[in-house]
């Protein structure tokens, strides 16, 4: 299971877990900054040091504690507004590339160190949207539902997630806990 959506397929996340939702390109920015710092509070570091000029560089979501894996579809990624963000700022994120990563919080520092955007999109001339061989090499190191990748289906596809923009997650399977605090 590679947990990838390139044409609107569902992805699956573990129930009762906290995830970062972030544009894949932004992970390179985090890696470039993190080498110069000792990071105690990753959320604060990312918001204030890595992305000081981006209001919502990533979302943090917590899935509900239910028995089954949580299915997220591209329809759950919705265009956002400042009004939506005011209600739950942790659920909003920006995207420049239209290629977003869902990453379980406990492995996010490792993913920052491992995942390289340029490798992820370099298909070496193959007719693919992303380098699945590279992605699968990373995913196999973890629980397959700890990581997921969603590529926009593009402008005119009928989905609100159409590429560069400001988005939020609107799934009934997300916890209603304000701020989605980290797991202990």
C-alpha positions, 0 to 999 in steps of 0.5 A: 500500500503506497497511500498515494492519491494522484487521480482523486483516490482516497488515502487512509490514516490511522485512527486516533493519531495526530498528523501534519498536512504540509506541501511537499516542497515545504519539507525541503524548507524545514530540512534546510532550516533545522540543521542550524537549530536544536528543535524542542517545539517543532510546531513553533519552530516551523511557524516562527523560524521556517515560515515566519511570513506564511500564516498557515504553512501546515495543518495539524489534524487528529483523526477520531478514535474509531476501529477502522482506518480513516479514509480521506478523499480529495473532496475533504480538502477544501478552499479556505478563508480567513473566517474558516481559519479563525474557527480552527487555525490548526486545520488550515494550510497553504500549498504552492505545488498541489502535492501535499503530505499527510505525516504522522507527528511522531515520524515527522522529524524523520520525514523532514530529514528523508523526504526530498521534493526534487527526488519526489517529483523527478520521474526520470522521464517516466510518464508518472505524476510522481516518483513512486519508486522513491516514495515507496522506498520511504513509506516502507520504513513506516506503518503505511498509514502514517504517511500519505501523499495527495496530488491535486487533480488540477484546475477544472477537475471539479475539486476545490483542491486545485493546486496553489492556494489556501485549504482546510480539511473538512472530514467528519473523521477528524477530531473536534479537539481545538488545536489538535494537541500533540500525542503524549 
